[in-house]
Amino acid sequence: MKMKIKPKHFGVTAIVLTIATVSAVSTAQLQPQLKDLQKAQATAFAGPLQTERRFDRLIVKFKDEATTRAGVFDFHAARSQVATLGDSAALKSASISAAGLSYLKSVTSQTHVVVTGQKLSRAELFAVAKQIETDPRVAYAEIDELVHTQSTPNDPFYSGQQWHYQSPTSYPGGANLPAAWDSSTGSGVVVAVIDTGYRPHADLAGNLLPGYNFVPYLRAGDPAIGPDASDPGDWTALAQCLDPTPSSSSWHGTHVAGTIAAVTNNGVGVAGVAFGAKVLPVRVLGACGGNASDIAAGMQWAAGLNVPGVPTNPNKAKVLNLSLGGSGKCLQVFQDAVNAVRAAGSVVVAATGNDPALPVGQPANCTGVIAVTAHTKLGDHASYASIGPGTVISGPGGGPGVSSLAGDGGLVYSTMNAGTRSPGADSYTGYMGTSMATPHVAGVAALLASLQPAITPDALSSILTSSARRPPSGTYCATRTDCGAGLVDAKAAIDRLNSLAPTVAASAGLVGVRTTGSTITFTATATAGIGANTAFSYQWTQVAGPLVTLVGAATATPSFVAPSPGGSYTFKVKVTDGTGLGLSASNQVTVASDTAPILTPIPAQTVVEGGSLSFTALATDAENNPVVFVASGLPAGASMDPATGVFTWTAAGPAKTYTFIITPNDGLLSGSAQTVSIAVTAAPVASGSGGGGSIDWLDLLALLSMAALGLFFGRRQGKRGQNQ
């Protein structure tokens, strides 16, 4: 089956030429305006968007007021309310405790701003808020959102031409993207553009991945052009495709790709819906359209599935955009491809068609496809867009509306090429069509998938439709039931996703450092989202620290034995709800283990009263942490240096036996204490009796006196003998 692109004239003011369906065979869902639009003035921009923004502020409202008995606001009472949050049963989570909660300021006597000790992802902080709300003292807790000019990109055409991205308060048909970009930009998601291929436009190339060409010729009968998905042009000559008029190259795939993920905040050109995502170009359309077999093969290849004779796609797409189609019921080859792609976890988004007289075309009418019709700048149903059974949702497609509202009719502005046949210079232009509406929905699906990578195709469809805005009152689809769920709304879709997803807290039970050799058990506590059930599945993985064996990693309470030496271990738990939507929440917990230091035995010490004593305490530590020595009960006048372990006592005494305690500590754990004994002995005293010993001064004086008397009497005796 061939997919044809063919021009058609509309008798509408300001619309000179459009391309739409005139054949019952097929068409790319595109309607371009060939008249150039004037370029918008560049808009001043306060700074670049942060695709991975982190948060650290919560608003917490307590049920009780922080006031004195006289009813006056009490600053200290407010601080106390916040301080006690960390001690509540609801926050006995190591991950939350690690973040820390501190009081910043108050909005009212009940409502305070709380700051976490570290910045967290939106999902992590949302989980903290939900845990705080389980505290019976708390009325509510929510992220203290940044409010500003709604993340205005600095791309010059964003403000002037890209009405289709704006909030509905500015343009009723806008996709409400500025408010959504603070939560997601599509980072980490691959979107396949299954179309005419791509041009390496400077405002797009940075977000392109290597694709594949399933149309190996420029037009039937031409030489092969190789596997690259670049667009050589799809112009047609007179009557070439059973068409009475020739046509210029549409560069359709490049326009669609730019809507999904044009490089944004580069000060150039346009912005993209999911500018953090990557585009996987798959060329399946040529000069006269494309074969159903090539499109089905391209879909399967994009989703990472095997296609015989084609290299494996290393960049599996989560979202497949098909801005193409044809009349008739869904071919079985399309349905088989859709089924295979969905089974692989990818979602298919396709255009309903550009003929209001025809029902939804294929492959949009295949079961399981998100079929996208189009609406205008003012939210009216686009006059060219197909609707009917199978229509799922509407995206901004531009052009005139059925109701012919005054001021309506803006086009969808995106990346383009100036070549009329072969490629020329980069350019930008406005198109209208369900081809343009479809990438808006595909881009919003990428925003959601970035937040929940395992989300199922059914969940994506459900969230998009349940969050869609009703068409404005007085417009064509306001009271109809065959226009789909309504107008796509990016911010509402993200809010809906967050309300459905579970939240989880993770804790390690006891607070503090664990000893090596002990068993450490974690606990995950999950809370179901709105309408979900509590049949949770758990998966724990280690993300930091020496590798250990985690027992029960698929349960809510895994454990491991802390090896020696000790270390710091971080584990992440992912909880998936039991609804089958693939929605999950993650949190992580960090725990430390340590081996207590061992004190080298200190022998009993002895010192003479009045003397000095010094010795050094020593200890070993398995983790080689510095050890300090804590002494208690030291004798008066004695000291111990905690850092060096040196004990010093000068002028020890009085004489007796002393004991004190030394405890080693490595900063995490204290080792076994030791009692140290010191005996202070009295100085020896000399005695004058018995066999020897020391002679004191009195004894010496007596001896000297006796010797002197003996000498005196001896001399007198000698004189007496001489006189006789």
GIZIDA-V111898 format. One record per residue. N is the residue number from 1. SS is DSSP state (h for helix, s for strand, l for the rest). PSI is psi as a letter, one per 20 degrees, with the letter a starting at -180 (none if undefined). OMEGA is omega in radians with two decimals (999 if undefined). Layout:
{{N/SS/PSI/OMEGA} {N/SS/PSI/OMEGA}}
This chain:
{{1/l/p/-3.11} {2/s/q/3.03} {3/l/o/-3.03} {4/l/q/3.00} {5/l/p/-3.02} {6/l/q/-3.08} {7/s/q/3.09} {8/s/p/3.13} {9/l/p/3.04} {10/l/p/3.09} {11/l/l/-3.11} {12/s/p/3.14} {13/l/p/3.10} {14/l/i/3.04} {15/s/o/-3.05} {16/l/g/-3.07} {17/l/p/3.05} {18/s/r/3.08} {19/s/p/-3.10} {20/l/r/-3.11} {21/l/p/2.92} {22/l/i/-3.11} {23/l/q/3.08} {24/l/i/-3.10} {25/l/f/3.14} {26/l/r/3.13} {27/s/q/2.87} {28/l/q/-2.98} {29/l/m/-2.99} {30/l/q/2.98} {31/s/n/-3.09} {32/s/q/2.95} {33/l/p/-3.07} {34/l/i/3.12} {35/l/p/-3.09} {36/l/q/3.02} {37/l/q/3.08} {38/l/q/-3.12} {39/l/q/3.13} {40/l/q/3.04} {41/l/q/3.11} {42/l/q/-3.13} {43/l/p/3.07} {44/l/q/-3.05} {45/l/p/-3.04} {46/l/i/-3.13} {47/l/r/-3.08} {48/l/q/3.03} {49/l/q/3.08} {50/l/o/-3.07} {51/l/h/3.13} {52/l/l/-3.06} {53/l/q/3.12} {54/l/q/-3.02} {55/s/q/3.10} {56/s/j/-3.09} {57/s/p/3.08} {58/s/q/2.98} {59/s/p/-3.12} {60/s/p/3.07} {61/s/p/3.10} {62/s/q/3.12} {63/l/h/3.13} {64/l/q/3.11} {65/l/q/3.06} {66/l/m/-3.08} {67/s/r/3.02} {68/l/r/3.10} {69/l/h/3.13} {70/l/j/3.12} {71/l/j/-3.14} {72/l/p/-3.14} {73/s/p/-3.10} {74/l/o/-3.12} {75/h/g/-3.10} {76/h/h/3.09} {77/h/h/3.10} {78/h/g/3.11} {79/h/h/-3.13} {80/h/h/3.10} {81/h/g/-3.13} {82/h/g/-3.10} {83/h/h/-3.11} {84/h/i/3.08} {85/h/g/-3.09} {86/l/i/3.14} {87/l/i/-3.09} {88/l/q/3.13} {89/h/h/-3.11} {90/h/h/-3.07} {91/h/k/3.05} {92/l/l/-3.13} {93/l/p/-3.12} {94/h/h/-3.11} {95/h/h/3.13} {96/h/g/3.13} {97/h/h/3.13} {98/h/h/3.13} {99/h/h/3.14} {100/l/q/3.10} {101/s/p/3.13} {102/s/q/-3.14} {103/s/p/3.08} {104/s/g/-3.13} {105/s/r/-3.12} {106/s/q/3.03} {107/l/g/3.01} {108/l/a/3.13} {109/l/i/3.09} {110/l/h/-2.99} {111/s/p/-3.07} {112/s/q/3.05} {113/s/p/-3.08} {114/s/p/-3.11} {115/s/p/3.04} {116/s/q/-3.09} {117/s/i/3.09} {118/s/q/-3.13} {119/s/q/-3.06} {120/s/r/3.01} {121/l/r/3.13} {122/h/g/-3.12} {123/h/g/3.14} {124/h/g/-3.13} {125/h/h/3.07} {126/h/g/3.11} {127/h/h/3.10} {128/h/g/-3.14} {129/h/g/-3.13} {130/h/h/3.09} {131/h/h/3.11} {132/h/h/-3.11} {133/h/i/3.10} {134/l/i/3.07} {135/l/p/-3.07} {136/l/i/3.13} {137/l/i/-3.00} {138/s/p/3.06} {139/s/g/3.05} {140/s/r/3.04} {141/s/p/-3.12} {142/s/r/3.13} {143/s/p/3.07} {144/l/n/-3.00} {145/l/q/2.98} {146/l/p/3.12} {147/l/p/-3.06} {148/l/b/-3.11} {149/l/k/3.05} {150/l/l/2.93} {151/l/l/-3.13} {152/l/o/3.09} {153/l/q/-3.11} {154/l/j/3.10} {155/l/p/-2.95} {156/h/h/-3.07} {157/h/i/-3.06} {158/h/g/-3.07} {159/h/h/-3.04} {160/h/g/-3.05} {161/l/h/-2.99} {162/l/m/3.04} {163/h/h/-3.02} {164/h/i/3.08} {165/h/i/-2.89} {166/l/r/3.13} {167/l/q/3.14} {168/l/i/3.06} {169/l/h/3.08} {170/l/g/3.12} {171/l/o/-3.09} {172/l/h/3.13} {173/l/j/-3.12} {174/l/q/-3.10} {175/l/j/3.07} {176/l/l/-3.10} {177/l/h/-3.08} {178/l/g/3.14} {179/l/i/-3.13} {180/l/h/-3.04} {181/l/h/3.06} {182/l/h/-3.13} {183/l/h/-3.08} {184/l/q/2.99} {185/l/j/-3.13} {186/l/j/-3.09} {187/l/p/3.09} {188/l/i/-3.08} {189/l/q/3.06} {190/s/p/3.10} {191/s/p/3.11} {192/s/p/3.03} {193/s/o/-3.07} {194/s/o/-2.84} {195/s/b/-3.10} {196/l/j/-3.05} {197/l/a/-3.04} {198/s/q/2.87} {199/l/q/-3.11} {200/l/l/-3.13} {201/l/p/-3.10} {202/l/h/-3.12} {203/l/j/-3.11} {204/l/h/-2.97} {205/h/h/-3.11} {206/h/i/-3.13} {207/h/j/3.14} {208/s/q/3.01} {209/s/r/3.07} {210/s/p/-3.12} {211/s/b/-3.14} {212/s/q/-3.12} {213/s/o/3.10} {214/l/j/3.08} {215/l/n/-2.95} {216/l/k/3.09} {217/s/q/3.12} {218/l/g/3.03} {219/l/r/-3.03} {220/l/p/3.12} {221/l/i/3.13} {222/l/r/3.08} {223/l/q/3.11} {224/s/q/-3.09} {225/l/j/3.01} {226/l/r/-2.99} {227/l/i/-3.11} {228/l/q/-3.05} {229/l/j/-3.14} {230/s/q/-3.05} {231/l/o/3.13} {232/l/i/-3.06} {233/l/q/-3.13} {234/l/k/3.13} {235/l/q/3.12} {236/s/q/3.08} {237/l/r/-3.13} {238/l/p/3.09} {239/l/j/-3.10} {240/l/h/-3.09} {241/l/l/-3.06} {242/l/k/-3.08} {243/l/p/-3.07} {244/l/i/-3.13} {245/l/q/3.07} {246/l/r/3.10} {247/s/q/3.08} {248/l/r/3.07} {249/l/p/-3.06} {250/l/h/-3.03} {251/l/k/-3.03} {252/h/g/-3.12} {253/h/h/3.12} {254/h/h/3.10} {255/h/g/3.14} {256/h/g/-3.13} {257/h/h/3.13} {258/h/h/3.08} {259/h/h/-3.11} {260/h/g/-2.95} {261/h/l/2.98} {262/l/q/3.09} {263/l/p/-2.98} {264/l/q/-3.09} {265/l/k/3.06} {266/l/j/3.12} {267/l/j/-3.07} {268/l/p/2.90} {269/l/c/-2.96} {270/l/r/3.04} {271/l/r/3.09} {272/l/q/3.13} {273/l/g/-3.13} {274/l/m/-2.98} {275/l/i/3.02} {276/l/i/-3.13} {277/l/r/3.07} {278/s/q/-3.14} {279/s/p/3.06} {280/s/o/-3.11} {281/s/p/3.10} {282/s/o/-3.08} {283/s/o/3.11} {284/l/i/-3.13} {285/l/p/3.08} {286/s/b/-3.02} {287/l/h/-3.10} {288/l/k/-3.13} {289/s/b/-3.11} {290/l/q/3.13} {291/s/q/3.11} {292/h/h/-3.13} {293/h/g/3.12} {294/h/h/-3.13} {295/h/g/3.12} {296/h/g/3.11} {297/h/g/3.12} {298/h/h/3.09} {299/h/g/-3.10} {300/h/g/3.11} {301/h/g/-3.12} {302/h/h/-3.12} {303/l/j/3.09} {304/l/j/-3.12} {305/l/q/-3.10} {306/l/p/3.00} {307/l/o/-3.07} {308/l/p/3.09} {309/l/j/-3.10} {310/l/p/3.11} {311/l/q/3.14} {312/l/p/3.09} {313/l/o/-3.12} {314/l/i/-3.08} {315/l/m/-3.09} {316/l/p/3.13} {317/l/p/3.04} {318/l/h/-3.10} {319/s/p/3.08} {320/s/p/3.12} {321/s/p/3.09} {322/s/n/3.07} {323/l/m/-3.08} {324/l/r/3.10} {325/s/r/3.11} {326/s/r/-3.11} {327/l/r/3.12} {328/l/r/3.14} {329/l/r/-3.09} {330/l/p/3.06} {331/l/q/-3.14} {332/h/h/3.13} {333/h/h/3.06} {334/h/g/-3.12} {335/h/h/3.09} {336/h/g/3.14} {337/h/g/3.11} {338/h/g/3.14} {339/h/g/-3.12} {340/h/g/-3.13} {341/h/g/3.14} {342/h/h/3.11} {343/h/h/3.09} {344/l/i/3.08} {345/l/j/-3.11} {346/l/q/-3.10} {347/s/q/-3.13} {348/s/p/3.13} {349/s/p/-3.03} {350/s/q/-3.11} {351/s/q/-3.12} {352/l/h/-3.10} {353/l/r/-3.05} {354/l/k/3.08} {355/l/o/-3.10} {356/l/i/3.13} {357/l/i/-3.10} {358/l/q/3.05} {359/l/r/3.12} {360/l/p/-3.09} {361/l/r/3.11} {362/s/q/0.12} {363/l/j/-3.13} {364/l/h/-3.10} {365/l/j/3.06} {366/l/q/3.13} {367/l/p/3.09} {368/l/i/-3.14} {369/l/q/3.00} {370/s/o/-3.07} {371/s/p/-2.99} {372/s/p/2.96} {373/s/a/-3.00} {374/s/q/3.00} {375/s/r/-2.99} {376/l/a/-3.14} {377/l/h/-3.13} {378/l/j/3.05} {379/l/j/3.10} {380/l/q/3.06} {381/s/p/-3.13} {382/s/p/-3.02} {383/l/h/-3.08} {384/l/i/-2.88} {385/l/p/3.08} {386/l/q/3.00} {387/l/r/3.14} {388/l/a/3.12} {389/l/p/-3.11} {390/l/i/3.09} {391/l/p/-3.05} {392/l/g/-3.01} {393/s/r/3.12} {394/s/q/3.07} {395/s/r/3.12} {396/s/o/-3.14} {397/l/i/3.10} {398/l/a/3.11} {399/l/a/-3.09} {400/l/q/3.09} {401/s/r/3.13} {402/l/h/-3.05} {403/l/i/3.12} {404/l/l/-3.14} {405/l/q/3.11} {406/l/p/3.13} {407/l/j/-3.14} {408/l/r/2.99} {409/l/j/3.10} {410/l/q/-3.12} {411/l/r/3.09} {412/s/o/-3.02} {413/s/p/-3.12} {414/s/a/-3.11} {415/s/q/-3.05} {416/s/r/3.06} {417/s/q/-3.04} {418/l/i/-3.11} {419/l/p/3.10} {420/l/h/3.05} {421/l/f/3.08} {422/l/r/-3.08} {423/l/q/3.08} {424/l/b/-3.10} {425/l/q/3.02} {426/s/q/3.08} {427/s/a/3.10} {428/s/q/3.09} {429/s/r/3.12} {430/s/p/3.05} {431/s/r/2.96} {432/s/q/-3.14} {433/l/r/3.03} {434/h/i/3.00} {435/h/h/-3.14} {436/h/h/3.11} {437/h/h/-3.04} {438/h/g/-3.13} {439/h/h/3.03} {440/h/g/3.14} {441/h/g/3.10} {442/h/h/3.12} {443/h/g/3.10} {444/h/h/3.05} {445/h/h/3.10} {446/h/h/3.08} {447/h/g/3.14} {448/h/g/-3.12} {449/h/h/3.08} {450/h/h/3.14} {451/h/h/-3.13} {452/l/n/-3.02} {453/l/h/-3.10} {454/l/j/-3.10} {455/l/q/-3.09} {456/l/q/3.07} {457/h/h/3.12} {458/h/h/3.13} {459/h/g/3.10} {460/h/g/3.14} {461/h/g/-3.12} {462/h/g/-3.12} {463/h/g/3.12} {464/h/g/-3.09} {465/h/h/-3.11} {466/h/i/-3.14} {467/l/i/-3.09} {468/l/q/3.09} {469/s/q/3.02} {470/l/q/3.09} {471/l/q/-3.13} {472/l/q/3.11} {473/l/p/3.11} {474/l/i/3.11} {475/l/r/-2.98} {476/l/g/-3.04} {477/l/j/-3.05} {478/l/h/-3.09} {479/l/j/-3.11} {480/l/q/3.14} {481/l/j/-3.09} {482/l/j/-3.14} {483/l/j/-3.08} {484/l/a/-3.05} {485/l/h/-3.09} {486/l/b/-3.07} {487/s/p/-3.13} {488/l/p/-3.12} {489/l/o/-3.02} {490/h/g/-3.11} {491/h/g/3.13} {492/h/h/3.13} {493/h/g/3.12} {494/h/g/3.10} {495/h/g/3.12} {496/h/g/3.11} {497/h/g/-3.12} {498/h/h/-3.13} {499/h/h/-3.12} {500/h/h/-3.04} {501/l/q/3.07} {502/l/r/2.99} {503/s/q/-3.09} {504/s/q/3.00} {505/s/q/-3.14} {506/s/p/-3.14} {507/s/r/3.13} {508/l/k/3.08} {509/l/d/-3.09} {510/l/q/3.12} {511/l/q/3.05} {512/l/r/-3.12} {513/l/p/3.14} {514/s/q/3.12} {515/s/q/3.08} {516/l/q/-3.09} {517/l/i/3.14} {518/l/q/3.10} {519/s/p/-3.13} {520/s/p/-3.11} {521/s/p/3.07} {522/l/q/3.08} {523/s/p/3.04} {524/s/p/3.12} {525/s/o/-3.05} {526/s/q/3.07} {527/s/p/-3.08} {528/l/q/3.03} {529/l/a/-3.13} {530/l/p/3.08} {531/l/j/-3.13} {532/l/r/3.08} {533/l/r/-3.03} {534/l/j/3.07} {535/l/m/-3.03} {536/l/q/2.90} {537/s/q/-3.04} {538/s/q/3.02} {539/s/o/3.11} {540/s/q/3.04} {541/s/q/3.09} {542/s/p/-3.09} {543/s/i/3.13} {544/s/q/3.09} {545/l/r/3.09} {546/l/p/-3.05} {547/l/p/3.10} {548/l/r/3.09} {549/l/o/-3.11} {550/l/o/3.14} {551/s/p/3.13} {552/l/k/-3.07} {553/l/i/3.13} {554/l/k/3.12} {555/l/r/3.12} {556/l/i/-3.05} {557/l/m/3.08} {558/l/r/3.14} {559/s/r/3.01} {560/s/q/3.10} {561/s/p/-3.09} {562/l/o/-3.13} {563/l/r/3.04} {564/l/p/-0.04} {565/l/r/-3.11} {566/l/r/-3.14} {567/l/a/3.10} {568/s/p/-3.05} {569/s/p/3.10} {570/s/p/-3.14} {571/s/q/3.12} {572/s/p/3.08} {573/s/p/3.05} {574/s/p/-3.13} {575/s/p/3.11} {576/s/p/-3.11} {577/l/r/-3.05} {578/l/k/-3.11} {579/l/i/-3.08} {580/l/j/-3.13} {581/l/i/-3.11} {582/l/j/-3.13} {583/l/p/-3.07} {584/s/r/3.04} {585/s/q/-3.13} {586/s/q/3.02} {587/s/r/-3.14} {588/s/q/-3.09} {589/s/q/3.13} {590/s/p/3.12} {591/s/q/-3.13} {592/s/q/3.02} {593/s/q/-3.05} {594/s/q/2.99} {595/l/p/-3.11} {596/l/q/3.11} {597/l/q/-3.11} {598/s/p/-3.13} {599/s/p/3.05} {600/l/p/-3.08} {601/l/p/-3.13} {602/l/o/-3.12} {603/l/r/3.09} {604/l/q/-3.08} {605/s/q/3.11} {606/s/q/3.10} {607/s/q/3.10} {608/s/p/3.12} {609/l/p/-3.11} {610/l/i/3.13} {611/l/a/-3.13} {612/l/q/3.11} {613/s/p/3.08} {614/s/p/3.03} {615/s/r/-3.08} {616/s/p/3.06} {617/l/q/3.14} {618/l/q/3.12} {619/s/q/3.05} {620/s/q/3.14} {621/l/p/-3.06} {622/l/h/-3.12} {623/l/j/-3.12} {624/l/k/3.03} {625/l/q/3.06} {626/l/p/-3.09} {627/l/p/3.01} {628/s/q/-3.07} {629/s/o/-3.09} {630/s/o/-3.11} {631/s/p/3.08} {632/s/q/3.14} {633/l/k/-3.14} {634/l/q/3.04} {635/l/q/3.12} {636/l/p/3.13} {637/l/i/3.13} {638/s/q/3.13} {639/s/q/3.05} {640/s/p/3.09} {641/l/o/-3.08} {642/l/h/-3.06} {643/l/h/-3.07} {644/l/i/-3.11} {645/l/j/-3.10} {646/s/p/3.06} {647/s/p/-3.13} {648/s/p/3.06} {649/s/o/3.07} {650/l/q/-3.13} {651/l/l/-3.12} {652/l/q/3.10} {653/l/r/-0.01} {654/l/r/-3.03} {655/l/p/3.00} {656/l/a/3.12} {657/s/p/-3.13} {658/s/q/3.00} {659/s/q/3.01} {660/s/r/-3.02} {661/s/p/3.04} {662/s/p/3.12} {663/s/p/3.09} {664/s/q/3.13} {665/s/p/-3.12} {666/l/j/3.14} {667/l/i/3.11} {668/l/g/-3.14} {669/l/q/3.04} {670/s/p/3.08} {671/l/a/3.13} {672/l/p/-3.13} {673/l/q/3.08} {674/s/p/3.04} {675/s/p/-3.12} {676/s/p/-3.13} {677/s/p/3.09} {678/s/p/3.08} {679/s/p/3.07} {680/s/o/-3.08} {681/s/q/3.12} {682/l/q/3.09} {683/l/p/-3.12} {684/l/q/-3.14} {685/l/p/-3.10} {686/l/q/3.11} {687/l/q/-3.11} {688/l/i/-3.11} {689/l/r/3.08} {690/l/a/-3.01} {691/l/m/3.00} {692/l/a/-3.10} {693/l/a/-3.10} {694/l/q/-3.14} {695/l/p/3.13} {696/l/r/-3.00} {697/h/h/3.12} {698/h/g/3.09} {699/h/g/-3.13} {700/h/h/3.14} {701/h/h/3.13} {702/h/g/3.14} {703/h/g/3.13} {704/h/h/3.14} {705/h/g/3.14} {706/h/h/3.14} {707/h/h/-3.14} {708/h/g/3.11} {709/h/g/3.13} {710/h/h/-3.14} {711/h/h/-3.12} {712/h/g/-3.12} {713/h/h/3.11} {714/h/h/-3.13} {715/h/h/-3.14} {716/h/h/3.13} {717/h/h/3.13} {718/h/h/3.14} {719/h/h/-3.13} {720/h/h/3.12} {721/h/h/-3.12} {722/h/h/-3.09} {723/h/i/3.11} {724/l/none/999}}
